[in-house]
Amino acid sequence: MKKIVIDSDFIKEIANHMRCSDQTVRLALRFITSGEQPDKIREMAIKKYFGVVIEKQDKSLIKLNLKNN
């Protein structure tokens, strides 16, 4: 799973600019939602607010890997 990481102060700015809720921005940045608006939110987060796309590992997989080592 991937997500876009930005400074939390920018969530409100993006929400105001896109005329949506903070929750809508958070869901878009976690790739939970899809469509035109979430795509624009993600693009804005990366281009204007220095967002970084990261791969997020499932915590249960991390625990399994630690037990196997």
N, C-alpha and C positions, 0 to 999 in steps of 0.2 A: 504494500500500500504506500502511496506517496502523498505528500502534503507540501504546501508552500508555507514557509516560515517568514514572517515579517515582524517588525516591532509592533507590539500590541497597541501602541498609541495610534497607529495608522488604520486600525480596523474601523474606528468611528469616522475618520476622514473618507475612507473608501465608501462606507455606508451612506454618508451624506452626499457624496458625489454621485453615487449610483441610485440614490433615492430608495434605499432598501434598509432593512434592519441589520444590526450588528451580527445577529445570528445567521442571516443569509450570507454575509461575508465569510463568517467562520466556516460554515458548511461548504461553501465554494472552495475555500482554501484547503479544506480536507478532502476535496474531490468526492464529497458525498452527493452533491447535486450536479446535474448536468443541464446543458442548454445554453442559449445565447447569453443570458445574464451572468451565470457563473463563469462562462468562458471570458467575458469582458472583465469580470472582477479579478480572475486569475492573471489575465494579461496586464491589467493595471498594477496589480501587486508586484509583478516581476519587473515591469518596465519603469514605473514611476516611484515605487516604494522599496526597491532593491530586494524584492522577495527572492528566496532561494528554494528551489524544489529539492526535497529530500525524500529518500525511500525510507519508509517507516516499517520496522519489523514488528511482527506480531509478538507480543510479550510472552505468550505461551510457547512460541517456538524458541525464544531466547532461553526460557527456563528449561526446556527439553535439551537444548544444546549444552547448557551448563551441567545438567545431570549426567549427560553422556560422556563428559570429559573427565 
